[in-house]
Amino acid sequence: MKYIDPHIHMISRTTDDYQRMAQAGCVAVTEPAFWAGFDRSSPRGFFDYFTQLTEFEPARASAHGIRHYCWICINPKEAEDPVFAREVMSFMPEFLERPTALGVGEIGLNKNSRNELTIFEEQVALAADHDQLILIHTPHLEDKLKGTRLIIDALKSRGDIDPGRVLIDHVEEHTVELVLDEGFWAGMTLYPDTKMTPQRAADVIETYGQERIWINSAGDWGTSDPLAVPKTRLEMQARGHAAVTIDRISFDNPNDFLRQSGKFLVDA
């Protein structure tokens, strides 16, 4: 079986995880720019981080037969200082031109603050100016529905954003319908204890269908599982879902969305 993990933070994973993912059938990953586990002390830290995402990680993944792609942005957890954020944004375009950079992400909201929303809107504008795909982070827990609505309202207010080129990630049962009804793509992030478990993700797919939806592991600094995608495939198989359905949410859908960038390439 082949699968794509379209949202996983491999800088937080050991090389052994690449090996295990390859053995489980992973053929490609995409890594959104995000928090380093601590707030960076200067914009130059982001420059070095973007270099790592576009140079070092593709080589590390390639050694295990996995294609590594990335997204470029300043993440919402570090977007409270607009002056700092805009300095990072000033050198984002040069990294968006790199051959493995797929677009702007993961931008969005963390605490739904005014400054976060301002920097989100400015990065959306940057993506539009450079014809980039957009990958969006939605807040956690009780802020998720409010933040998702704020994000969608901001996108719709521009009038020039094609929802088919935007992935809104970390959807849960109370936000997935809103995202899909507005024409956006929806990502379900799989965690052992929070967000979506494989069982909950399977329930959502059975309720809302397979169109414009994918699953990802995130694999970040907290308790997470880089094999969450194949485990969800097994959960769906145990429920009697056809192989074509399982392949659609774990390979075909991410492939269809990501190849809009013009850079993403995997063997079907």
C-alpha positions as CSV (number, residue, x, y, z in Angstrom):
1,M,0.0,0.0,0.0
2,K,1.2,3.5,-0.8
3,Y,0.2,6.6,1.2
4,I,1.1,10.3,1.5
5,D,1.4,12.0,4.9
6,P,0.5,15.6,3.8
7,H,1.1,17.3,7.2
8,I,4.0,16.0,9.4
9,H,6.7,18.0,11.2
10,M,9.7,15.8,10.4
11,I,12.2,18.1,12.1
12,S,10.8,16.8,15.3
13,R,11.2,13.1,14.3
14,T,14.3,10.8,14.2
15,T,15.6,9.3,11.1
16,D,14.2,5.9,12.4
17,D,10.8,7.4,11.8
18,Y,11.5,7.9,8.1
19,Q,12.5,4.3,7.9
20,R,9.4,3.0,9.7
21,M,7.2,5.2,7.5
22,A,8.8,3.9,4.4
23,Q,8.3,0.4,5.5
24,A,4.6,1.2,6.1
25,G,4.2,2.5,2.5
26,C,4.8,6.2,2.8
27,V,6.0,7.6,-0.5
28,A,5.8,11.4,0.2
29,V,5.4,13.9,3.0
30,T,4.8,17.6,3.1
31,E,6.0,19.6,6.1
32,P,4.3,22.9,7.0
33,A,6.5,25.6,8.6
34,F,5.6,25.8,12.2
35,W,6.7,26.3,15.8
36,A,10.2,25.0,16.8
37,G,9.0,24.1,20.3
38,F,10.1,27.5,21.5
39,D,9.7,31.1,20.1
40,R,12.6,32.0,17.9
41,S,14.6,35.0,19.1
42,S,15.1,36.6,15.7
43,P,13.8,36.5,12.1
44,R,17.1,35.0,11.1
45,G,16.0,31.9,12.9
46,F,13.2,31.5,10.4
47,F,15.7,31.9,7.5
48,D,17.8,29.0,8.9
49,Y,14.6,27.0,9.5
50,F,13.4,27.5,5.9
51,T,16.8,26.4,4.7
52,Q,16.5,23.2,6.7
53,L,13.0,22.6,5.3
54,T,14.1,23.1,1.7
55,E,17.6,21.5,1.7
56,F,18.3,19.2,4.6
57,E,15.0,17.4,5.1
58,P,14.5,16.5,1.4
59,A,17.9,14.7,1.5
60,R,17.2,12.9,4.8
61,A,13.8,11.7,3.5
62,S,15.3,10.7,0.1
63,A,17.6,8.2,1.8
64,H,14.5,6.2,2.6
65,G,12.8,6.6,-0.7
66,I,10.4,9.3,0.6
67,R,9.8,12.5,-1.3
68,H,9.9,15.5,1.1
69,Y,8.0,18.8,0.3
70,C,7.4,21.8,2.5
71,W,5.4,24.9,3.1
72,I,6.7,28.3,4.0
73,C,5.3,30.8,6.5
74,I,5.5,32.4,9.9
75,N,3.2,30.3,12.1
76,P,0.3,31.8,14.1
77,K,2.0,30.9,17.5
78,E,4.8,33.5,16.6
79,A,2.6,36.1,14.8
80,E,1.8,38.3,17.7
81,D,4.5,40.8,16.9
82,P,3.6,42.2,13.5
83,V,7.0,43.9,13.0
84,F,8.8,40.6,13.6
85,A,6.4,38.7,11.4
86,R,6.7,41.2,8.5
87,E,10.5,40.8,8.6
88,V,10.1,37.1,8.2
89,M,7.6,37.6,5.4
90,S,10.1,39.8,3.6
91,F,12.3,36.8,2.7
92,M,9.5,34.2,2.3
93,P,9.2,34.7,-1.5
94,E,12.8,33.4,-2.2
95,F,12.0,30.2,-0.4
96,L,8.6,29.8,-2.1
97,E,10.6,29.6,-5.3
98,R,12.5,26.5,-4.1
99,P,11.6,23.3,-6.0
100,T,10.1,21.5,-3.0
101,A,8.1,24.4,-1.6
102,L,4.4,23.9,-2.3
103,G,2.9,27.1,-0.9
104,V,2.2,29.2,2.1
105,G,1.4,27.4,5.3
106,E,0.6,26.5,7.9
107,I,-0.9,30.0,8.5
108,G,-4.0,30.7,10.5
109,L,-4.9,31.4,14.1
110,N,-3.8,30.1,17.5
111,K,-5.5,32.4,20.1
112,N,-7.8,34.2,17.6
113,S,-6.1,37.5,18.4
114,R,-6.2,40.7,16.3
115,N,-2.5,40.5,15.5
116,E,-2.7,36.9,14.5
117,L,-5.6,37.7,12.1
118,T,-3.7,40.6,10.6
119,I,-0.6,38.6,9.9
120,F,-2.9,35.7,8.6
121,E,-4.5,38.1,6.1
122,E,-1.1,39.5,5.0
123,Q,0.2,36.0,4.3
124,V,-3.0,35.2,2.4
125,A,-2.3,38.3,0.3
126,L,1.3,37.1,-0.2
127,A,0.1,33.7,-1.4
128,A,-2.4,35.3,-3.8
129,D,0.3,37.6,-5.2
130,H,2.6,34.7,-5.8
131,D,-0.1,32.2,-7.0
132,Q,0.6,29.8,-4.1
133,L,-1.5,27.1,-2.5
134,I,-2.5,27.8,1.1
135,L,-2.5,25.4,4.1
136,I,-4.3,26.7,7.2
137,H,-3.9,25.9,10.9
138,T,-7.1,26.1,13.0
139,P,-7.0,26.7,16.8
140,H,-7.5,24.0,19.3
141,L,-10.3,23.0,21.7
142,E,-12.9,25.6,22.5
143,D,-11.4,28.2,20.1
144,K,-11.6,26.0,17.0
145,L,-15.1,26.8,15.8
146,K,-14.7,30.6,16.3
147,G,-11.3,30.6,14.7
148,T,-12.5,28.5,11.7
149,R,-15.3,31.0,11.1
150,L,-12.9,34.0,11.4
151,I,-10.5,32.3,8.9
152,I,-13.3,31.5,6.4
153,D,-14.7,35.0,6.6
154,A,-11.3,36.5,6.0
155,L,-10.7,34.4,3.0
156,K,-14.2,35.0,1.5
157,S,-13.9,38.8,2.1
158,R,-11.0,39.0,-0.4
159,G,-13.0,37.7,-3.3
160,D,-9.9,36.4,-5.2
161,I,-9.2,33.2,-3.2
162,D,-10.1,29.9,-4.9
163,P,-11.3,27.6,-2.1
164,G,-10.2,24.6,-4.1
165,R,-6.6,25.7,-3.6
166,V,-6.9,26.1,0.2
167,L,-6.6,23.3,2.8
168,I,-8.1,24.0,6.2
169,D,-6.4,21.6,8.6
170,H,-7.2,20.1,12.1
171,V,-10.9,19.9,11.4
172,E,-13.0,18.0,13.9
173,E,-16.6,16.9,14.0
174,H,-17.9,20.4,14.8
175,T,-16.0,22.2,12.0
176,V,-15.6,19.7,9.1
177,E,-19.1,20.4,7.6
178,L,-18.5,24.2,7.6
179,V,-15.2,23.8,5.8
180,L,-16.5,21.4,3.2
181,D,-19.8,23.4,2.6
182,E,-17.7,26.5,1.7
183,G,-15.8,24.6,-0.9
184,F,-12.4,24.3,0.9
185,W,-10.4,21.1,1.4
186,A,-10.4,19.7,4.9
187,G,-7.6,17.9,6.8
188,M,-8.0,15.6,9.7
189,T,-5.0,15.5,12.0
190,L,-4.6,12.2,13.9
191,Y,-3.3,12.1,17.4
192,P,-3.3,9.4,20.1
193,D,-5.0,11.5,22.7
194,T,-6.2,14.8,21.1
195,K,-7.7,16.1,17.9
196,M,-8.8,13.1,15.7
197,T,-8.1,9.4,16.5
198,P,-8.2,6.9,13.7
199,Q,-11.6,5.8,14.9
200,R,-13.1,9.3,14.9
201,A,-11.6,10.1,11.5
202,A,-13.2,7.0,10.1
203,D,-16.5,8.1,11.6
204,V,-16.2,11.5,9.9
205,I,-15.5,9.9,6.6
206,E,-18.5,7.7,7.0
207,T,-20.7,10.7,7.8
208,Y,-19.4,13.3,5.4
209,G,-17.9,11.3,2.5
210,Q,-14.5,11.2,0.8
211,E,-14.6,14.4,-1.3
212,R,-11.9,17.1,-0.6
213,I,-10.8,15.5,2.7
214,W,-7.5,14.0,3.8
215,I,-5.8,12.5,6.9
216,N,-2.4,13.4,8.3
217,S,-0.3,12.6,11.4
218,A,1.3,16.0,12.2
219,G,4.0,14.1,14.1
220,D,5.0,17.2,16.1
221,W,6.7,18.0,19.4
222,G,4.0,16.5,21.6
223,T,2.6,13.0,21.9
224,S,2.0,12.0,18.3
225,D,2.3,9.0,16.0
226,P,4.1,9.2,12.6
227,L,2.3,6.0,11.6
228,A,-1.2,7.4,12.3
229,V,-2.1,7.4,8.6
230,P,-1.5,3.7,8.0
231,K,-3.2,2.9,11.3
232,T,-6.3,4.8,10.0
233,R,-6.1,2.8,6.8
234,L,-6.2,-0.4,8.9
235,E,-9.2,1.0,10.9
236,M,-11.1,1.6,7.8
237,Q,-10.2,-1.8,6.4
238,A,-11.4,-3.4,9.6
239,R,-14.7,-1.6,9.1
240,G,-15.1,-3.1,5.6
241,H,-14.3,-0.1,3.5
242,A,-13.2,-0.8,0.0
243,A,-9.5,-0.4,-1.0
244,V,-10.5,2.4,-3.4
245,T,-12.0,4.4,-0.6
246,I,-9.0,4.0,1.7
247,D,-6.6,4.9,-1.1
248,R,-8.7,8.0,-1.9
249,I,-8.4,9.6,1.5
250,S,-4.8,8.6,2.1
251,F,-3.2,9.0,-1.4
252,D,-5.5,10.2,-4.2
253,N,-7.0,13.2,-2.4
254,P,-3.7,14.7,-1.1
255,N,-2.1,14.0,-4.5
256,D,-4.9,15.8,-6.3
257,F,-4.7,18.8,-4.0
258,L,-0.9,19.1,-3.8
259,R,-0.2,18.6,-7.5
260,Q,-2.0,21.9,-8.1
261,S,1.3,23.5,-7.0
262,G,3.0,22.3,-10.2
263,K,5.9,20.9,-8.1
264,F,4.4,17.9,-6.2
265,L,5.2,14.7,-8.0
266,V,4.7,11.1,-6.8
267,D,4.1,7.9,-8.8
268,A,0.5,6.9,-8.8
